[in-house]
Amino acid sequence: MSKAAKDRTRKDTAKSPTIALNKRARHEYHLEQRFEAGLALQGWELKAIRAGRANIGESYAVVRNGEIFLFGAQITPLIQASSHVLADDRRSRKLLLHRGEIDTLIGRVQRDGYTLIPTALYWKGSKVKAELALAKGKQT
């Protein structure tokens, strides 16, 4: 194996792009269509995510005033990074999507009875992205 190939494998194992997964969503919902959305974050939240303190296990997305917000996602603040701000670990965070995607999601949620569930948080470059899925609950 060449030196460059060894360096690439070290980088791949050292830093994974996945931040958090919602494994429970696959068991409780039928996931149909997936969308990639950006997150509007504060500075202390980004530092906490880099430290691995994000959890989206009980989160969901809601349409409010023609925009989509993420509820229930927990980002536990670092003591050092959030000493000068009042940090709310479960605050609602705005999801950044194109207007056409937002209109599609609003129509499917309101007319067809779908739910918006975040299935993953991951890094894309230096930005944090959320994978949203249109989901229907499984009948038990």
trRosetta pair geometry for C-beta under 8 A, 3 or more apart (Angstrom, degrees):
i j d omega theta_ij theta_ji phi_ij phi_ji
1 5 4.9 -118 -176 86 93 128
1 6 5.7 110 126 -58 118 88
2 5 4.8 96 57 7 80 103
2 6 7.1 -142 97 -5 43 86
3 6 5.7 -54 -151 35 34 112
3 7 6.5 35 152 -20 66 105
4 7 5.7 -53 -150 35 33 113
4 8 6.6 35 152 -20 64 104
5 8 5.7 -51 -150 34 34 113
5 9 6.6 30 155 -16 65 104
6 9 6.0 -57 -150 37 32 107
6 10 6.4 34 152 -21 65 106
7 10 5.7 -54 -150 35 32 114
7 11 6.5 31 154 -18 65 105
8 11 5.8 -56 -150 36 32 110
8 12 6.3 31 154 -20 66 107
9 12 5.6 -51 -144 36 34 113
9 13 6.3 23 161 -10 66 108
10 13 6.3 -64 -147 43 27 100
10 14 5.9 26 158 -25 65 115
11 14 5.7 -58 -138 35 27 112
11 15 6.7 -34 -178 33 63 98
12 15 7.9 -96 -145 56 14 62
17 122 4.9 44 140 -174 89 104
17 123 4.5 -124 -151 55 74 88
17 124 7.2 63 -166 -73 126 48
18 21 6.5 2 -178 -51 125 97
18 120 6.5 -67 -137 -165 95 115
18 121 7.6 100 -167 82 57 56
18 122 5.0 -40 -106 -104 46 98
18 123 8.0 -94 -38 14 14 79
19 49 5.9 -13 -149 -171 139 101
19 52 7.7 -165 -157 -119 73 55
19 54 5.4 15 152 58 114 140
19 120 7.8 124 49 173 76 73
19 121 4.1 -57 68 106 117 100
19 122 5.7 -168 4 -93 85 33
19 123 6.6 112 -46 -33 102 77
19 128 6.8 8 -22 -138 157 102
20 54 4.6 -120 -30 107 135 101
20 55 6.0 -170 -142 -108 146 27
20 56 5.0 131 116 8 129 98
20 120 7.0 170 89 -154 54 50
20 121 4.5 29 44 37 89 111
21 56 7.8 -134 120 56 9 108
21 119 7.2 -9 -157 160 67 63
21 120 5.3 -11 -110 -106 64 82
21 121 8.0 -128 -62 28 35 68
22 25 4.4 50 123 -13 110 117
22 56 5.0 -75 -63 105 106 100
22 57 5.9 163 -123 -107 78 38
22 59 7.2 -108 -91 47 136 92
22 117 6.8 -150 111 162 154 100
22 118 6.0 119 -15 100 144 70
22 119 5.1 -117 52 -137 106 37
22 120 6.8 -126 14 -60 81 44
23 26 6.4 -48 -172 23 49 108
23 27 7.5 35 141 -9 70 106
24 27 5.7 -63 -160 40 47 109
24 28 5.9 20 155 -5 81 116
24 57 6.1 67 14 -157 128 83
25 28 6.3 -71 -137 48 29 96
25 29 5.5 -30 -176 34 70 116
25 31 6.7 65 140 -68 105 120
25 117 4.8 150 -135 148 128 139
25 118 7.9 -147 -63 83 154 39
25 119 5.3 -120 68 -105 153 81
25 133 6.9 124 155 49 139 136
25 135 6.8 -104 -174 -92 102 161
26 29 7.4 -69 -109 57 15 75
26 31 6.6 -47 -106 -10 64 126
26 119 7.7 75 -51 -136 84 114
28 137 6.7 -35 156 -136 81 76
28 138 6.3 -148 -177 20 34 105
29 115 6.9 -111 -120 65 139 119
29 117 5.9 169 25 -3 165 158
29 133 7.5 138 108 106 136 124
29 135 3.6 15 169 -179 140 127
29 136 6.4 142 -161 68 85 32
29 137 5.8 -55 -106 -99 75 42
29 138 6.4 -152 -104 -21 20 84
30 135 6.4 151 71 -156 47 70
30 136 4.9 -12 52 59 104 89
30 137 7.8 -1 12 74 81 4
30 138 6.2 120 -34 -74 84 80
31 34 7.2 29 167 -67 112 92
31 117 7.3 -97 -102 63 97 123
31 119 6.8 43 -121 -75 147 141
31 133 4.3 -25 -147 173 105 144
31 134 7.5 117 -159 71 56 48
31 135 5.2 -30 -98 -97 58 94
32 114 7.5 -84 32 -126 130 130
32 133 7.1 136 43 179 52 89
32 134 4.9 -47 60 86 103 98
32 135 6.8 176 7 -92 82 38
32 136 7.2 48 -26 -2 117 94
33 133 7.0 157 80 -153 39 61
33 134 4.6 20 50 27 88 118
34 119 7.2 -58 -122 28 112 137
34 131 5.7 -7 -169 -177 114 99
34 132 6.8 150 -157 81 58 47
34 133 5.0 -27 -98 -97 75 77
34 134 7.8 -132 -69 12 33 73
35 97 6.7 15 158 -120 133 128
35 101 5.8 128 -145 -167 137 127
35 105 7.0 -60 -8 -71 161 123
35 131 7.4 153 77 -159 41 52
35 132 4.6 -18 61 63 94 101
35 133 7.7 179 19 -80 71 31
35 134 7.9 69 -9 -29 104 87
36 124 7.9 56 -173 -39 132 157
36 129 5.5 -7 -171 -179 96 128
36 130 7.6 149 -158 77 49 44
36 131 6.1 -28 -100 -102 63 65
36 132 7.7 -176 -83 20 14 80
37 68 7.3 -84 -133 89 156 131
37 95 4.2 9 158 -176 144 105
37 96 5.9 147 -176 60 79 51
37 97 4.9 -44 -114 -66 99 93
37 129 6.8 144 74 -163 37 74
37 130 5.0 -26 68 64 93 93
37 131 7.8 159 22 -96 77 17
37 132 5.5 35 -1 -12 122 118
38 95 7.2 138 71 -168 47 54
38 96 3.6 -25 65 59 101 118
38 97 7.7 -177 26 -59 75 47
38 127 6.2 -46 -128 172 104 127
38 128 7.5 101 -156 82 64 60
38 129 6.0 -52 -97 -108 51 69
38 130 7.6 115 -147 18 5 83
39 70 7.0 -29 -121 10 103 146
39 93 5.5 13 -163 147 98 131
39 94 7.6 136 -159 79 49 53
39 95 6.5 -31 -99 -109 59 57
39 96 6.9 -128 -50 8 13 96
39 121 7.8 3 -27 -132 146 105
39 128 5.2 -40 40 97 119 106
39 129 7.3 179 -7 -115 90 21
39 130 5.7 88 -56 -20 107 111
40 93 6.0 -178 63 -175 74 81
40 94 4.2 14 25 60 130 99
40 95 7.8 -119 3 -65 87 16
40 96 6.2 115 -45 -44 86 106
41 45 4.3 -131 -168 85 104 129
41 46 5.3 120 121 -55 136 86
41 49 7.6 -41 -147 -12 159 138
41 93 6.7 7 -85 -144 63 130
41 128 6.3 45 -19 44 144 135
42 45 4.9 96 56 3 73 107
42 46 7.5 -141 95 -7 39 87
42 85 7.4 -163 156 147 145 166
43 46 5.9 -56 -154 32 35 110
43 47 6.7 30 153 -14 67 105
43 81 7.6 -146 126 176 87 108
44 47 5.7 -54 -152 38 37 112
44 48 6.3 37 151 -20 68 107
44 77 5.6 6 154 -134 123 103
44 78 7.0 -150 -166 38 89 86
44 81 4.7 146 -132 131 81 104
44 82 4.1 74 -148 -82 148 95
44 85 6.0 -146 -19 55 142 134
44 87 5.6 -96 109 -101 152 123
45 48 5.6 -56 -147 39 32 111
45 49 6.3 35 153 -22 66 104
45 75 4.9 47 -142 124 90 156
45 77 7.8 -60 -84 -96 53 78
45 93 7.9 139 -160 -99 168 135
46 49 5.7 -50 -146 33 31 112
46 50 6.6 34 153 -19 63 103
46 128 7.1 -152 -114 -20 82 130
47 50 5.7 -52 -151 34 32 112
47 51 6.6 26 151 -13 63 108
47 78 5.8 -82 119 17 111 134
47 81 4.2 -170 93 -132 153 162
48 51 5.6 -59 -151 41 35 109
48 53 4.4 -72 176 63 91 123
48 54 7.1 120 121 -57 93 78
48 75 5.1 113 99 170 134 96
48 76 6.1 -172 -167 78 131 51
48 77 5.6 -91 -76 -120 141 35
48 78 5.3 -163 -89 -22 80 88
48 81 6.7 -151 -51 67 78 145
48 82 7.8 7 -52 -33 118 122
49 52 7.6 56 -179 -67 33 18
49 53 6.9 -101 -82 54 29 71
49 54 5.0 27 -116 -41 79 125
49 75 6.3 -37 -63 -137 83 120
49 121 7.6 -111 -144 146 122 138
49 128 6.1 -14 150 -95 168 144
51 78 5.9 101 11 -73 161 123
53 75 6.2 86 109 -165 90 58
53 76 4.2 -104 176 56 120 92
53 77 7.7 -169 118 -43 151 8
53 78 7.1 177 5 -58 156 78
54 73 7.2 -7 -165 175 91 101
54 74 7.2 153 -156 89 43 58
54 75 5.1 -10 -104 -103 76 81
54 121 5.8 -74 132 71 146 158
55 58 7.9 24 133 19 102 82
55 73 7.2 168 85 -164 52 59
55 74 4.5 -7 60 62 101 103
55 75 7.8 -175 25 -73 65 41
55 76 7.8 42 4 -19 107 97
56 59 4.5 -62 -159 24 73 130
56 72 7.9 90 -151 107 56 87
56 73 4.9 -13 -106 -119 78 94
56 74 7.8 -164 -74 29 36 67
56 118 5.0 -82 180 97 139 123
56 120 7.8 161 58 -123 148 13
56 121 5.9 146 -24 -23 138 111
56 130 7.7 153 -109 -134 157 109
58 72 4.8 -112 111 171 81 125
58 74 7.8 41 47 -16 100 108
59 70 6.0 12 179 -179 125 92
59 71 6.3 166 -153 88 74 47
59 72 3.9 -180 -106 88 56 95
59 73 4.1 28 -96 -64 148 71
59 74 7.8 -148 -59 -8 108 65
59 117 7.9 124 96 -155 70 61
59 118 5.4 -13 98 38 118 119
60 70 7.9 171 92 -151 26 57
60 71 5.8 -17 65 62 72 95
60 72 6.0 44 17 29 70 133
60 115 6.6 -49 -152 175 120 107
60 116 6.5 114 -178 83 74 70
60 117 5.9 -41 -118 -104 74 61
60 118 7.4 -161 -109 5 23 83
61 68 5.4 17 176 179 117 105
61 69 6.7 162 -154 81 69 37
61 70 5.5 -36 -98 -97 80 59
61 71 7.2 153 -105 15 26 78
61 95 6.2 -6 -132 -15 126 150
61 116 3.6 -59 64 109 109 124
61 117 7.2 -141 12 -67 90 15
61 118 6.4 108 -38 -42 103 88
61 132 5.9 -7 -7 -128 153 124
62 68 7.2 160 79 -152 33 61
62 69 5.6 -23 61 62 84 89
62 71 5.7 26 -1 -9 115 124
62 116 7.4 -161 -60 52 28 118
63 66 7.5 15 -176 -99 96 13
63 67 7.4 153 -154 78 59 32
63 68 5.7 -35 -97 -97 61 71
63 105 7.2 171 -77 119 117 100
63 106 5.2 113 -127 -111 152 84
63 109 5.9 160 -14 78 130 152
63 110 7.3 -64 51 -49 154 101
63 116 7.9 112 -39 0 83 139
64 67 6.1 -33 72 66 69 81
64 68 7.8 126 23 -110 71 24
64 69 5.6 -9 24 5 119 121
66 102 7.0 65 174 149 68 132
66 106 7.2 -19 -129 -83 53 153
67 94 6.3 -29 162 -141 128 102
67 95 7.9 157 169 53 81 73
67 102 7.1 -41 -121 -145 38 140
68 94 7.6 106 82 -161 53 60
68 95 4.5 -43 99 56 101 117
68 97 6.4 25 34 13 130 127
68 102 6.1 -151 -17 -126 110 93
68 105 6.4 1 -76 102 141 148
68 116 6.9 -78 -155 128 124 174
68 132 8.0 5 152 -103 149 165
69 92 4.6 19 170 174 128 114
69 93 6.7 148 -162 72 76 34
69 94 5.7 -46 -105 -100 76 48
69 95 6.5 -176 -105 1 20 88
70 73 5.2 5 145 -4 117 127
70 92 6.6 157 72 -160 49 62
70 93 4.6 -19 55 62 106 90
70 94 7.7 -124 12 -44 84 2
70 95 5.5 105 -36 -53 96 103
70 118 6.3 32 -131 -41 116 139
70 130 6.7 -153 -84 -93 145 176
71 90 8.0 39 -173 171 60 89
71 92 5.3 -20 -91 -107 73 91
72 90 6.4 -6 -128 -158 27 106
73 90 7.2 158 71 -136 40 61
73 93 6.6 -48 53 20 129 124
73 118 7.0 6 -78 45 119 155
73 121 7.9 106 -149 -60 133 135
74 89 5.3 26 -156 149 76 104
74 90 5.5 -23 -97 -84 73 84
75 89 5.8 -156 69 -155 51 72
76 89 5.3 14 -99 -131 44 135
77 81 6.8 -142 -174 76 84 97
77 82 4.0 -29 -178 12 131 157
77 87 3.8 51 -61 137 155 160
77 89 6.1 -121 -15 -81 83 92
78 81 4.1 59 69 21 114 108
78 82 6.2 134 64 2 60 95
79 82 7.2 -84 -137 50 15 84
79 83 6.9 43 165 -68 57 91
80 83 6.8 -33 -159 -27 24 112
82 85 5.5 -77 -156 60 76 92
82 87 4.1 2 -174 -41 146 140
88 91 4.1 90 94 -51 116 104
95 130 6.4 -81 -123 54 108 133
95 132 7.1 54 -161 -53 155 138
97 101 4.3 -111 169 88 117 124
97 102 5.1 145 89 -57 117 84
97 105 7.4 37 107 2 169 140
98 101 4.7 89 60 8 82 105
98 102 7.1 -149 94 -7 41 87
99 102 5.6 -54 -147 36 33 113
99 103 6.3 35 155 -20 66 105
100 103 5.8 -53 -147 36 30 111
100 104 6.4 33 153 -20 63 105
101 104 5.6 -53 -149 35 33 114
101 105 6.3 30 155 -16 66 107
102 105 5.8 -58 -148 39 30 109
102 106 6.2 31 155 -21 66 106
103 106 5.8 -51 -143 35 30 111
103 107 6.4 30 157 -18 63 107
104 107 6.0 -60 -153 36 27 110
104 108 6.4 20 156 -14 65 109
105 108 5.9 -58 -144 40 31 107
105 109 6.1 26 160 -17 67 110
105 116 6.4 40 -168 -85 120 128
105 132 7.7 6 -115 124 140 143
105 134 7.2 -152 -125 -82 79 105
106 109 6.0 -60 -144 39 27 107
106 110 6.0 8 166 -4 66 116
107 110 6.4 -66 -136 45 22 97
107 111 5.5 -12 180 13 64 120
107 112 7.6 48 136 -2 67 100
108 111 6.8 -62 -118 52 17 89
108 112 5.0 -35 -159 38 58 123
108 114 4.7 -7 144 26 97 136
108 134 5.7 -30 131 -134 148 137
109 112 7.5 -12 -51 54 8 80
109 113 7.7 29 -167 -137 36 6
109 114 5.2 -85 -95 69 52 84
109 115 7.2 83 -127 -99 93 24
109 116 6.3 -34 -87 -31 128 99
109 134 7.9 -130 -67 -129 76 95
113 136 7.2 55 109 -116 92 97
114 134 4.6 -10 178 -169 147 93
114 135 6.4 122 -168 56 87 35
114 136 6.1 -71 -116 -69 68 75
115 134 7.7 134 67 -161 40 48
115 135 5.0 -43 69 73 89 90
115 136 7.1 137 17 -95 90 30
115 137 6.9 55 4 -42 136 86
116 132 5.5 -11 -169 -169 98 116
116 133 7.5 150 -154 72 51 41
116 134 6.7 -31 -97 -99 63 52
116 135 7.4 137 -109 21 15 90
117 132 7.1 141 73 -157 36 63
117 133 5.3 -28 67 62 88 93
117 135 4.7 2 10 8 121 142
118 121 7.1 27 165 -56 126 80
118 130 5.0 -48 -135 -176 118 116
118 131 6.7 112 -160 73 66 53
118 132 5.7 -44 -96 -96 60 64
118 133 7.7 136 -119 13 14 79
119 131 4.9 -54 60 97 92 106
119 132 7.4 143 7 -123 84 15
119 133 5.0 51 -29 -14 122 121
120 130 7.2 164 87 -156 51 50
120 131 4.3 24 50 31 93 119
121 128 6.3 -3 -173 -174 99 101
121 129 7.3 161 -155 84 52 45
121 130 5.5 -23 -100 -101 70 72
121 131 7.8 -141 -68 13 28 77
122 128 7.6 156 82 -153 27 59
122 129 5.7 -25 67 64 77 91
122 131 7.2 31 10 -22 110 104
123 126 7.5 -19 -163 -122 102 18
123 127 7.3 134 -158 73 58 42
123 128 6.5 -42 -99 -100 55 55
123 129 7.5 110 -145 18 9 87
124 127 5.4 -29 69 70 83 95
124 128 7.9 128 22 -125 78 10
124 129 4.7 31 0 -11 121 131
